[in-house]
Amino acid sequence: MGCIIDFTDALLKFEFCSQGDKQKILVDVLLKYSEMGITDLTLALGISSKKLHDIRKGKYFLVGEQADDLAQLFLIFFGRTFFRKFSMIRNFY
């Protein structure tokens, strides 16, 4: 398990397990544009609503499996929104 998504063909590397606004942006996008609400997202990530609010304020960030889950949820949302026929096999190192 890593907290980094590395797209070899596209030469793109995204570290989403770090302090800053990256996780805040992912959470905000999921809440605003997906069909997930705050309760859905907290249940999917296994965190409290207070922690989710702290992420949105930039006061807390996820690590490990929870960070991986957030990235996976975002990638699934992104793929379904822009590519319609999308499947993903989870493979975080």
Phi and psi in degrees as a GROMACS rama.xvg file:
@    title "Ramachandran Plot"
@    xaxis  label "Phi"
@    yaxis  label "Psi"
@TYPE xy
-126.805  -43.4643  GLY-2
85.5664  16.2379  CYS-3
-133.878  133.973  ILE-4
-107.492  125.726  ILE-5
-122.705  112.976  ASP-6
-97.2889  97.189  PHE-7
-59.7468  -45.4358  THR-8
-64.6742  -34.8189  ASP-9
-93.4275  -2.51363  ALA-10
54.262  44.3177  LEU-11
-119.559  129.168  LEU-12
-128.621  126.773  LYS-13
-127.585  115.532  PHE-14
-96.3474  114.158  GLU-15
-109.767  6.90848  PHE-16
-110.319  63.1456  CYS-17
-151.346  160.942  SER-18
-68.2021  155.358  GLN-19
125.812  -161.267  GLY-20
-95.8291  -0.908486  ASP-21
-60.1097  -51.6236  LYS-22
-68.2559  -35.424  GLN-23
-59.2379  -43.2346  LYS-24
-65.4049  -44.5287  ILE-25
-60.2139  -44.8744  LEU-26
-63.5387  -45.7226  VAL-27
-61.3154  -41.6274  ASP-28
-64.4905  -46.275  VAL-29
-60.8911  -42.5807  LEU-30
-70.744  -34.6856  LEU-31
-81.9687  -40.5898  LYS-32
-109.632  -20.2866  TYR-33
-90.0966  179.665  SER-34
-87.841  7.23109  GLU-35
-87.1293  137.045  MET-36
-101.498  -177.86  GLY-37
-59.1829  -44.5078  ILE-38
-62.9501  -43.5814  THR-39
-60.6013  -44.4883  ASP-40
-68.6358  -40.615  LEU-41
-64.3054  -38.9158  THR-42
-67.017  -41.9317  LEU-43
-64.8514  -36.2695  ALA-44
-90.3726  -14.1203  LEU-45
69.8609  37.859  GLY-46
-126.682  167.404  ILE-47
-82.1172  161.357  SER-48
-66.3716  -29.0461  SER-49
-63.7136  -43.9337  LYS-50
-62.8889  -38.8961  LYS-51
-63.7666  -41.8012  LEU-52
-64.491  -38.2884  HIS-53
-65.7187  -35.7314  ASP-54
-63.3768  -42.6541  ILE-55
-66.4789  -23.6549  ARG-56
-90.8881  -7.87337  LYS-57
81.6028  15.8033  GLY-58
-95.2727  -10.1305  LYS-59
-147.901  151.434  TYR-60
-143.118  152.243  PHE-61
-84.1871  152.028  LEU-62
-133.396  164.94  VAL-63
62.6905  -137.342  GLY-64
-61.7561  -36.1045  GLU-65
-66.4115  -38.3846  GLN-66
-65.8586  -40.763  ALA-67
-61.1632  -43.5636  ASP-68
-62.1625  -40.6895  ASP-69
-62.3553  -45.4402  LEU-70
-63.2708  -41.3518  ALA-71
-64.4012  -43.6242  GLN-72
-59.5372  -41.7397  LEU-73
-64.9293  -43.8479  PHE-74
-65.025  -38.1902  LEU-75
-64.5581  -45.6386  ILE-76
-60.1038  -47.0966  PHE-77
-61.302  -46.7275  PHE-78
-63.1561  -44.113  GLY-79
-67.9309  -34.1652  ARG-80
-72.8112  -43.0083  THR-81
-102.584  -17.0608  PHE-82
-123.443  -0.162609  PHE-83
52.335  -63.3216  ARG-84
-91.5964  98.2969  LYS-85
-137.45  133.438  PHE-86
-136.38  150.944  SER-87
-139.66  133.492  MET-88
-104.627  121.207  ILE-89
-68.2882  125.524  ARG-90
-148.703  69.1008  ASN-91
-93.1149  132.782  PHE-92
